[in-house]
């Protein structure tokens, strides 16, 4: 369950991102870059990066939130390992 911007609880499902989620994740990344930095991203490059992360966990793991069958958000997490 998550809380929306109106402080309402939304019963959503959070799952690991899959290939079918790439378009939504790319859209979310592009929207965030435009809103926060006024930056227009190259969607093809973003899609390649998202796909690469989905194939190699060392590049990150994408999580998506879905509500009523629609993807409503995404998050990228990654672990940094200190190698000696």
N, C-alpha and C positions, 0 to 999 in steps of 0.2 A: 504494500500500500504506500502511496506517495501523497504529498500534499501539493495542490496546485497553487497558483498565484492568488487565488481568492480564499486560501486557507481551507479548502474543501479536500476531504480525503478521496483519493481515486484508487479503486481496486484494480491495479494493473498487474501485468505479468512482466517480469524482468528475466530475460534470457540472454545467452551468449549470442553475439551477432553472427549471422551466417551470410553466405553469398547473396541470398535473396534480400538482405537488408542493406546492401552496399549503396543503392541509389538514395535511400532515405538518409543514411549516414552522411553521404556526400552533400546532400541538400542541407542538412543541419550544420555541417562544417562551413559551407559557403555562406549560409545565412548568418552564422555567428561572426565570421570574419568581416562580413559587410557591416553588420550592426555595431560591432565593437571597435573596428579599425578602419572602416570605409574601404576595405580591401576586397577586390574581386579575385577570387581564386580560380585557377585553371582546374575545372572539374575533372578532366581526364587524369591529371596528375594526382589529384586527391583520391580518385577512385583506385588508381594503381597503388597508392600508399595504403589505403584501407584494405584492399585485397591482399597486399603483401603482409600486413599485420595479421590477417585472418589465417594465413598460411604459416606464419612464424611467430609463436608467442613471445619471442624475445623482442619483437617490435611492438608488442601491445596486444591487448584483448579488448574487443568492442563488446559492449553490453547494450541491449536495446530494451526500452519499456514499451509495452503494447497495451492499449486499452480499446476494448470493443473492436478488436481486429485491426486496429490502426496503430502504426508506430508513432509514438508521441515524444520520444526522446532517445538520446544515445549518450554513452560515456565510454571513453577510452581509458583503460588502466594499464599500467605496465610496472614491472619490477626492475629495479636496478640492482644488479649483483656486483658486489665488489670482488674483483679477482686479484689475487696476490701473485 
